[in-house]
Amino acid sequence: MQRAAADFGKAIVSGQIDLSPPPETPADPRIAPWWRRPLFWRAVAGMGLALALAALIVLAEFSRVLSHRTTNYLRHLHAMNQTVAQLKRRIVSVERRSATVAERASADEALKRIVAAPDLRTIKLTGADRARDGSARLRISSGTLAVSAAQRAAILQVAGISAGAKGTVYRVWWEEKRKPEILAAEFIPDSAGRATVPMPIPPREAATVIVTREVGTAAPKPSGATVLKGRITPEPSR
C-alpha cells in the first residue's frame, strides 16, 4: 500500500498523470437557449390565460355583488322618495286645512264685527244657478252681502252654488253705470255650495253686485255666466 502511494506520487511529479480539468464540451448550436424554447412560451401563455380567467371570474363576481347592492340601494331610494312624497302631501293637506280654518275664523270675526256695526246694510242676491244635492233635490243659489262703512268692510255669504269643474272659480264684481266692472273678490264654495267671502265695501257709484262663474286665469272683466245678482241701495245720508 505504501509502495503504491509512493509510485503514484512519483508519477504525478514526473508528469505521467495529468490532473488538469477536462476541456469543456462546446454547446450544440442546434439546441436553442431556454428562453427561446416554445415550451417556455407555451407555459407563459398558459399562465397568462389562467390569470386572465381568474381576473374575469373575480370581475364577474364583483359585478354581481355591485349590481345586487345597486338594486337594493335603488329600491330603498324609491321607498324613501315615496315616503317623502307622502309626507309632503300630508304637510300640504295640513297647511290647506290650517289655512281654511284661519280663513274661516277671519271671516267669522269680520262677520261678527260687521253685523254688530250700527250702520249695517244688507243686500240680497238672487240667481238662477240650479244644482241638485245628494238627495236629488233642486237647490237655488242665493246670497247676502253685509256692508259697514264704519268698519270699512263687507262680507258676502252665498249658498246653493255648485262647485263646478276643476279650475272653476267664482268672482264678485261691482257694476257702475257706464263704467267697466270692478273685481271685488273671488272664492271657491265648499261641497255644500256655501262660502263666506270677506271683501271691501262697494264704491260709492256702484249700482249692482254680481257673482260670475269663471274658468281659467283671472280676466279684466266678467266672461262667465252670472249666477247671482243684487242691487246696491244708496248709502243713507247722515
C-alpha positions in Angstrom: 0.0 0.0 0.0 2.8 2.5 0.9 4.7 1.5 -2.2 1.7 2.1 -4.4 1.2 5.5 -2.9 4.9 6.3 -3.4 4.7 5.2 -7.1 1.6 7.4 -7.6 3.3 10.4 -6.2 6.3 9.9 -8.4 4.1 9.6 -11.4 2.4 12.9 -10.6 5.7 14.6 -10.1 7.1 13.2 -13.4 4.0 14.4 -15.3 2.9 10.9 -16.2 -0.6 11.7 -14.7 -2.4 14.8 -15.9 -4.6 16.3 -13.1 -5.8 19.4 -15.1 -9.7 19.7 -15.6 -11.1 18.2 -18.7 -11.8 20.6 -21.5 -15.4 22.0 -21.8 -17.6 20.4 -24.4 -18.8 23.0 -26.9 -22.5 23.6 -26.9 -24.5 22.2 -29.7 -25.6 25.2 -31.9 -28.7 23.3 -32.9 -30.1 23.4 -29.3 -31.8 26.8 -28.6 -31.5 28.6 -25.2 -34.2 28.0 -22.6 -35.8 31.4 -23.1 -36.2 30.8 -26.8 -37.8 27.4 -26.5 -41.5 27.1 -27.5 -42.3 25.1 -24.4 -41.3 28.0 -22.2 -43.5 30.5 -24.0 -46.4 28.0 -24.1 -46.1 27.8 -20.3 -46.0 31.6 -20.1 -49.1 31.8 -22.3 -50.9 29.2 -20.2 -50.1 31.1 -17.0 -51.3 34.4 -18.6 -54.6 32.7 -19.7 -55.1 31.3 -16.3 -54.5 34.8 -14.7 -56.9 36.4 -17.3 -59.6 33.7 -16.5 -59.1 34.3 -12.7 -59.4 38.1 -13.2 -62.6 37.6 -15.3 -64.1 35.4 -12.6 -63.3 38.0 -9.9 -64.6 40.8 -12.0 -67.9 38.9 -12.7 -68.4 38.2 -9.0 -67.6 41.8 -8.2 -70.1 43.0 -10.8 -72.8 40.7 -9.5 -72.3 41.9 -5.9 -72.3 45.6 -7.1 -75.4 45.0 -9.2 -77.2 43.5 -6.2 -76.2 46.3 -4.0 -77.2 48.9 -6.5 -80.6 47.3 -7.0 -81.1 47.3 -3.2 -80.0 50.9 -3.0 -82.4 52.0 -5.8 -85.2 50.1 -4.1 -84.6 51.8 -0.8 -84.2 55.1 -2.5 -87.5 54.6 -4.3 -89.2 53.7 -1.0 -87.7 56.8 0.7 -88.9 59.0 -2.2 -92.4 57.6 -1.8 -92.3 58.2 1.9 -91.1 61.8 1.4 -93.8 62.4 -1.3 -96.5 61.1 1.2 -95.1 63.3 3.9 -95.2 66.3 1.6 -98.8 65.6 0.6 -99.7 65.3 4.3 -98.0 68.6 5.0 -99.7 70.3 2.1 -103.1 68.9 3.3 -102.5 70.1 6.8 -101.4 73.5 5.6 -104.5 73.8 3.5 -106.7 72.7 6.4 -105.0 75.2 8.6 -105.3 78.0 6.0 -109.0 77.1 5.6 -109.6 77.2 9.4 -107.7 80.5 9.6 -109.8 82.0 6.7 -113.0 80.8 8.3 -112.0 82.2 11.6 -111.1 85.5 10.0 -114.3 85.6 8.0 -116.4 84.8 11.1 -114.7 87.5 13.0 -115.3 90.0 10.2 -118.9 88.9 10.0 -119.4 89.5 13.7 -117.9 93.0 13.5 -120.0 94.0 10.5 -123.2 92.5 11.9 -122.7 94.4 15.2 -121.9 97.7 13.4 -124.7 100.4 13.8 -124.5 101.3 10.1 -125.1 97.7 8.9 -126.6 97.4 5.4 -127.7 94.1 3.8 -128.1 93.5 0.1 -129.9 90.4 -1.2 -128.5 88.5 -4.2 -130.6 86.1 -6.2 -129.9 84.0 -9.2 -130.8 81.1 -11.4 -127.9 78.8 -10.6 -129.6 75.5 -10.1 -127.9 72.3 -8.7 -129.0 69.1 -7.3 -127.7 67.8 -3.9 -127.1 64.3 -2.9 -130.8 63.6 -2.4 -131.5 64.9 -5.9 -133.4 67.9 -4.6 -133.2 71.1 -6.6 -131.4 73.9 -4.8 -131.3 77.6 -5.9 -128.4 79.8 -5.3 -128.8 82.9 -3.1 -126.6 85.3 -1.2 -126.4 88.1 1.3 -123.9 91.0 1.2 -123.4 92.7 4.6 -121.7 96.2 4.4 -120.5 98.5 7.1 -118.9 101.8 6.2 -117.8 102.3 9.8 -115.9 99.0 9.7 -114.8 99.7 6.1 -115.5 96.1 5.3 -118.1 93.9 3.7 -118.8 90.2 3.7 -120.7 88.0 1.3 -122.4 84.8 2.3 -123.6 82.5 -0.5 -125.4 79.2 -0.6 -126.7 76.7 -3.2 -123.8 77.3 -5.6 -122.4 74.3 -7.4 -118.7 73.6 -7.0 -118.3 73.2 -10.8 -115.5 71.5 -12.7 -111.8 71.6 -11.7 -110.4 75.1 -12.2 -113.8 76.8 -11.7 -113.8 79.9 -9.5 -116.5 82.4 -8.6 -115.7 86.1 -8.9 -117.6 89.0 -7.3 -117.8 92.3 -9.3 -119.1 95.8 -8.7 -121.0 97.3 -11.6 -121.1 101.0 -12.1 -123.1 102.9 -14.7 -121.2 103.4 -18.0 -118.0 102.1 -16.4 -116.3 98.7 -16.6 -116.8 96.2 -13.9 -114.5 96.2 -10.9 -113.3 92.9 -9.4 -114.1 92.7 -5.7 -113.2 89.2 -4.7 -113.1 85.5 -5.8 -113.9 82.3 -4.0 -114.5 78.6 -4.3 -117.5 77.2 -2.5 -117.4 74.1 -0.3 -119.0 70.8 -1.2 -122.3 72.0 0.2 -122.3 75.1 -2.1 -121.6 77.6 0.7 -119.0 80.3 1.1 -118.3 83.3 3.3 -116.2 85.9 1.4 -114.7 89.0 3.1 -114.3 91.9 0.7 -114.0 95.7 0.6 -117.0 98.0 0.7 -118.6 98.8 -2.7 -117.6 102.0 -4.4 -120.0 104.9 -3.9 -121.0 104.8 -7.6 -121.6 101.0 -7.6 -125.2 100.1 -8.5 -125.1 96.4 -8.8 -123.1 93.4 -7.4 -122.8 90.3 -9.4 -121.2 86.8 -9.0 -120.0 85.1 -12.1 -118.7 81.5 -12.7 -115.3 81.7 -14.4 -112.9 79.1 -15.7 -109.2 79.7 -16.1 -107.0 82.6 -15.1 -108.1 86.0 -14.0 -109.7 88.2 -16.6 -110.1 92.0 -16.5 -113.9 91.7 -17.0 -116.5 89.0 -16.4 -116.6 86.3 -19.1 -118.6 83.5 -17.5 -122.3 83.1 -16.6 -123.8 85.3 -13.9 -125.1 83.1 -11.1 -126.0 85.8 -8.5 -127.0 89.4 -8.8 -128.1 92.1 -6.4 -129.0 95.8 -6.5 -127.0 98.1 -4.2 -129.1 100.6 -2.4 -127.6 104.0 -2.0 -126.0 104.6 1.4 -128.3 106.7 3.5 -127.1 110.3 4.2 -126.2 111.2 7.8 
